């Protein structure tokens, strides 16, 4: 494995770069294949694993396979990426859920998993409130130009409310 995946390309063949003992600091979904893995310098990636090492300056932005080998836990890297993929799919499907309804006051509302999220209009802009059902909601500060933009952003408010 010292050569790393993809035949030891890129930094896998650089003796100054540690090959093991890395830690994943975060993972980010770029939304499309927009970047090349900084470790193998060959694989196009959408999900970026930000990897750090005590003997390497800065962060390397890597794909799933390289990050798994770098931290010596390929299943953990795959599970991390699967969780981000799952969240992205849930976000895409959020506006399509059949549970959305118009409240008596005309606000778009969804009740799911013990939480209520509402998209409402205030001073000509769309805003979001969210919280557990039966508890007063928290009102977001962000404003959105369209109802659709607010509904998409409300997914994050829902996830926040679920954690409370």
Residue frames relative to the residue before (quaternion, step in Angstrom):
aa qw qx qy qz dx dy dz
X 1.0000 0.0000 0.0000 0.0000 0.00 0.00 0.00
X 0.4603 0.7013 -0.4491 0.3076 3.62 1.16 -0.30
X 0.6510 0.4998 -0.3143 0.4771 3.57 1.12 -0.64
X 0.3984 -0.7355 0.4621 0.2945 3.58 1.21 -0.38
X 0.6726 -0.4793 0.3643 0.4303 3.54 -1.30 0.05
X 0.8046 0.2903 -0.2305 0.4639 3.54 -1.34 0.28
X 0.6820 -0.5499 0.2893 0.3858 3.57 0.98 0.87
X 0.6329 -0.5803 0.3361 0.3869 3.60 1.08 0.58
X 0.2878 0.7736 -0.5158 0.2294 3.58 1.03 0.70
X 0.8193 0.3041 -0.1903 0.4473 3.52 -1.36 0.18
X 0.8365 -0.1581 0.1404 0.5055 3.56 -0.96 -0.91
X 0.4927 0.6391 -0.4438 0.3897 3.60 1.21 -0.18
X 0.7261 0.4077 -0.2476 0.4952 3.59 1.08 -0.59
X 0.5583 0.5964 -0.3892 0.4256 3.61 1.27 0.00
X 0.3666 -0.7677 0.4773 0.2199 3.65 -0.45 1.12
X 0.6222 0.5592 -0.3443 0.4261 3.62 1.17 -0.38
X 0.6661 0.4840 -0.2933 0.4858 3.59 1.25 -0.35
X 0.4302 -0.6950 0.5044 0.2782 3.62 -0.73 1.01
X 0.3324 -0.7634 0.5269 0.1707 3.57 -1.04 0.79
X 0.7787 0.2215 -0.1031 0.5779 3.59 1.19 -0.57
X 0.7287 0.4667 -0.3067 0.3963 3.54 -1.33 0.24
X 0.4222 0.6992 -0.4665 0.3396 3.58 1.22 0.41
X 0.2330 -0.7453 0.6089 0.1397 3.55 -1.30 0.45
X 0.3610 -0.7079 0.5603 0.2338 3.55 -1.00 0.82
X 0.2700 -0.7859 0.5427 0.1221 3.56 -0.65 1.16
X 0.7770 -0.1406 0.1201 0.6017 3.59 1.07 -0.72
X 0.2076 -0.7337 0.6242 0.1703 3.52 -1.35 0.14
X 0.0985 -0.8111 0.5765 0.0013 3.55 -0.94 0.93
X 0.3133 -0.7236 0.5888 0.1776 3.54 -1.08 0.83
X 0.2793 -0.7871 0.5302 0.1463 3.58 -0.52 1.16
X 0.5035 -0.6783 0.4058 0.3489 3.58 1.26 -0.20
X 0.7756 -0.0026 0.0100 0.6312 3.57 1.25 -0.28
X 0.5799 -0.5335 0.4439 0.4267 3.59 -1.22 0.17
X 0.0944 0.8461 -0.5077 0.1319 3.54 -0.17 1.30
X 0.7896 0.2783 -0.0991 0.5379 3.55 1.19 -0.36
X 0.3584 -0.6952 0.5760 0.2378 3.55 -1.27 0.41
X 0.5645 -0.5992 0.4522 0.3433 3.57 -1.03 0.84
X 0.3867 -0.7526 0.4891 0.2117 3.58 -0.82 0.99
X 0.6224 0.5337 -0.3600 0.4452 3.60 1.20 -0.22
X 0.7803 0.2839 -0.1735 0.5295 3.61 0.68 -1.02
X 0.2479 -0.8114 0.4871 0.2071 3.57 1.28 -0.42
X 0.6395 0.5207 -0.3247 0.4631 3.57 1.16 0.58
X 0.7275 0.4525 -0.2403 0.4563 3.59 0.95 -0.90
X 0.3376 -0.7013 0.5887 0.2182 3.57 -0.94 0.93
X 0.0823 -0.8283 0.5542 -0.0051 3.56 -0.85 0.98
X 0.2821 -0.7169 0.6139 0.1718 3.51 -1.30 0.57
X 0.7425 0.3149 -0.1744 0.5649 3.57 1.02 -0.88
X 0.1643 -0.8246 0.5401 0.0358 3.55 -0.44 1.27
X 0.1836 -0.7526 0.6272 0.0804 3.55 -0.75 1.15
X 0.2380 -0.7763 0.5702 0.1248 3.60 -0.56 1.16
X 0.0858 -0.8440 0.5289 -0.0243 3.56 -0.31 1.32
X 0.0832 -0.7912 0.6051 0.0303 3.57 -0.97 0.90
X 0.0779 -0.7677 0.6353 0.0302 3.54 -1.27 0.54
X 0.5355 -0.6599 0.4135 0.3268 3.61 -0.90 0.84
X 0.7431 0.3725 -0.2288 0.5066 3.61 1.13 -0.48
X 0.6631 0.4405 -0.3186 0.5145 3.58 1.20 0.40
X 0.3967 -0.7311 0.4972 0.2467 3.59 -0.76 0.99
X 0.8290 0.2172 -0.1606 0.4896 3.56 -0.88 0.90
X 0.5539 -0.5852 0.5013 0.3153 3.48 -1.44 -0.23
X 0.2088 -0.7257 0.6341 0.1660 3.55 -1.16 0.64
X 0.2636 -0.7511 0.5883 0.1425 3.56 -0.91 0.97
X 0.0087 0.8533 -0.5092 0.1125 3.51 -0.30 1.37
X 0.5266 -0.6002 0.5017 0.3328 3.50 -1.36 0.26
X 0.7512 -0.4272 0.2838 0.4155 3.53 -1.36 0.18
X 0.6920 0.4870 -0.2966 0.4428 3.60 0.76 -1.01
X 0.6843 0.4680 -0.3006 0.4715 3.59 0.80 -0.93
X 0.6625 0.5028 -0.3294 0.4469 3.61 0.85 -0.86
X 0.6297 0.5398 -0.3323 0.4490 3.58 1.03 -0.73
X 0.6722 0.4674 -0.2909 0.4951 3.57 0.99 -0.81
X 0.6399 0.5444 -0.3285 0.4316 3.59 0.99 -0.80
X 0.7514 0.3403 -0.2037 0.5273 3.59 1.00 -0.76
X 0.4009 -0.7491 0.4321 0.3025 3.57 1.40 0.05
X 0.6635 0.4142 -0.3195 0.5349 3.56 1.04 0.87
X 0.1422 -0.8299 0.5371 0.0497 3.57 0.32 1.28
X 0.6423 0.5160 -0.3568 0.4402 3.67 0.88 -0.72
X 0.6329 0.5236 -0.3396 0.4583 3.63 1.01 -0.73
X 0.6485 0.5052 -0.3197 0.4711 3.60 0.96 -0.81
X 0.6575 0.4993 -0.3119 0.4702 3.59 0.96 -0.82
X 0.6473 0.5105 -0.3211 0.4662 3.61 0.97 -0.79
X 0.6272 0.5368 -0.3240 0.4620 3.58 1.02 -0.83
X 0.6897 0.4697 -0.2769 0.4764 3.55 0.88 -0.95
X 0.6251 0.5366 -0.3429 0.4514 3.61 1.01 -0.76
X 0.6353 0.5279 -0.3312 0.4561 3.60 1.01 -0.77
X 0.6631 0.4840 -0.3047 0.4828 3.59 0.99 -0.80
X 0.6261 0.5242 -0.3341 0.4707 3.61 1.00 -0.76
X 0.6447 0.5250 -0.3109 0.4605 3.57 0.97 -0.90
X 0.6542 0.5075 -0.3110 0.4666 3.59 0.90 -0.89
X 0.6444 0.5200 -0.3230 0.4583 3.60 0.97 -0.84
X 0.6546 0.4995 -0.3135 0.4730 3.59 0.98 -0.80
X 0.6447 0.5103 -0.3214 0.4698 3.59 0.99 -0.81
X 0.6303 0.5295 -0.3312 0.4611 3.60 1.02 -0.79
X 0.6566 0.5138 -0.3126 0.4551 3.60 0.93 -0.90
X 0.7327 0.4318 -0.2342 0.4710 3.59 0.99 -0.82
X 0.4351 0.7411 -0.4294 0.2775 3.59 1.24 -0.36
X 0.7156 0.4394 -0.2946 0.4561 3.68 0.69 -0.89
X 0.6732 0.5253 -0.2869 0.4343 3.61 1.18 -0.54
X 0.4504 0.7070 -0.4554 0.2998 3.60 1.22 -0.21
X 0.4752 -0.7022 0.4641 0.2564 3.56 -0.97 0.92
X 0.5597 0.6306 -0.3783 0.3821 3.60 1.22 -0.21
X 0.5025 0.6355 -0.4430 0.3840 3.61 1.19 -0.22
X 0.0833 0.7837 -0.6118 0.0679 3.58 -1.00 0.85
X 0.4710 -0.6305 0.5306 0.3149 3.55 -1.32 0.25
X 0.3743 -0.7169 0.5432 0.2258 3.56 -0.81 1.00
X 0.7119 -0.4322 0.3203 0.4513 3.60 -1.28 0.12
X 0.7061 0.4389 -0.2648 0.4886 3.58 1.08 -0.64
X 0.6030 -0.6172 0.3317 0.3814 3.59 1.29 0.18
X 0.5040 0.6541 -0.4238 0.3722 3.58 1.27 0.12
X 0.4503 -0.6636 0.5285 0.2783 3.55 -1.08 0.77
X 0.0189 0.8234 -0.5580 0.1012 3.57 -0.62 1.20
X 0.0490 -0.7580 0.6483 0.0521 3.52 -1.25 0.59
X 0.1280 -0.7451 0.6496 0.0805 3.53 -1.14 0.78
X 0.1728 0.7803 -0.5690 0.1937 3.54 -0.60 1.19
X 0.8636 0.0350 -0.0473 0.5008 3.55 -1.07 0.84
X 0.7210 -0.4653 0.2444 0.4516 3.58 0.96 0.88
X 0.6595 0.4715 -0.3044 0.5001 3.58 1.27 0.23
X 0.1981 -0.7451 0.6222 0.1358 3.52 -1.27 0.49
X 0.0619 -0.7654 0.6406 0.0028 3.55 -0.98 0.99
X 0.0567 -0.8029 0.5934 -0.0082 3.55 -0.89 0.99
X 0.1838 -0.7273 0.6517 0.1117 3.53 -1.11 0.84
X 0.0411 0.8169 -0.5681 0.0910 3.55 -0.64 1.14
X 0.4315 -0.6815 0.5288 0.2642 3.55 -1.30 0.34
X 0.0518 0.7691 -0.6344 0.0574 3.54 -1.01 0.94
X 0.8407 -0.0699 -0.0124 0.5369 3.57 -0.65 1.16
X 0.7421 -0.4537 0.2228 0.4402 3.55 0.89 0.96
X 0.6877 0.4095 -0.2814 0.5294 3.61 1.27 0.09
X 0.4539 -0.6738 0.5123 0.2784 3.54 -1.19 0.57
X 0.0507 -0.7811 0.6223 -0.0070 3.54 -1.08 0.87
X 0.3487 -0.7365 0.5517 0.1774 3.56 -1.32 0.27
X 0.0328 -0.7341 0.6743 0.0724 3.52 -1.24 0.62
X 0.0190 0.8044 -0.5917 0.0500 3.56 -1.10 0.70
X 0.2880 0.7437 -0.5808 0.1630 3.51 -1.25 0.52
X 0.6549 -0.4698 0.3915 0.4439 3.53 -1.29 0.10
X 0.5355 -0.6063 0.4721 0.3503 3.59 -1.08 0.71
X 0.7698 0.3205 -0.2584 0.4878 3.58 -0.94 0.92
X 0.6860 0.3610 -0.2558 0.5776 3.56 1.30 -0.12
X 0.5730 -0.5944 0.4259 0.3702 3.58 -0.98 0.73
X 0.4498 -0.7122 0.4647 0.2728 3.60 -0.85 0.91
X 0.3959 -0.6398 0.5911 0.2907 3.51 -1.36 0.29
X 0.2874 -0.7641 0.5591 0.1448 3.55 -0.98 0.89
X 0.3951 -0.7356 0.5075 0.2127 3.53 -0.79 1.09
X 0.4558 -0.6881 0.5024 0.2576 3.56 -1.23 0.53
X 0.5965 0.5946 -0.3678 0.3942 3.57 1.11 -0.62
X 0.1965 -0.7526 0.6160 0.1247 3.52 -1.18 0.63
X 0.1948 -0.7812 0.5894 0.0668 3.55 -1.15 0.75
X 0.4956 -0.6827 0.4602 0.2766 3.54 -1.04 0.80
X 0.7959 0.1948 -0.0985 0.5648 3.58 1.08 -0.67
X 0.6076 -0.5488 0.4307 0.3796 3.51 -1.26 0.48
X 0.6284 0.5511 -0.3328 0.4366 3.59 0.99 -0.82
X 0.6502 0.5069 -0.3191 0.4674 3.59 0.92 -0.86
X 0.6549 0.5022 -0.3095 0.4723 3.58 1.00 -0.78
X 0.6358 0.5225 -0.3330 0.4603 3.60 0.98 -0.81
X 0.6551 0.4994 -0.3198 0.4681 3.61 0.91 -0.85
X 0.6748 0.4809 -0.2912 0.4781 3.59 0.95 -0.85
X 0.5981 0.5956 -0.3640 0.3937 3.58 1.11 -0.58
X 0.5047 0.6363 -0.4341 0.3898 3.60 1.20 -0.29
X 0.6547 0.4975 -0.3113 0.4763 3.59 0.96 -0.84
X 0.6276 0.5210 -0.3349 0.4718 3.59 1.05 -0.73
X 0.6237 0.5321 -0.3278 0.4696 3.57 1.05 -0.78
X 0.6657 0.4976 -0.3080 0.4630 3.59 0.86 -0.93
X 0.6218 0.5276 -0.3329 0.4734 3.59 1.06 -0.77
X 0.6734 0.5056 -0.2942 0.4521 3.59 0.87 -0.99
X 0.6305 0.5516 -0.3280 0.4367 3.59 1.04 -0.78
X 0.6744 0.5026 -0.2855 0.4593 3.58 1.08 -0.70
X 0.5943 0.5924 -0.3609 0.4069 3.62 1.19 -0.31
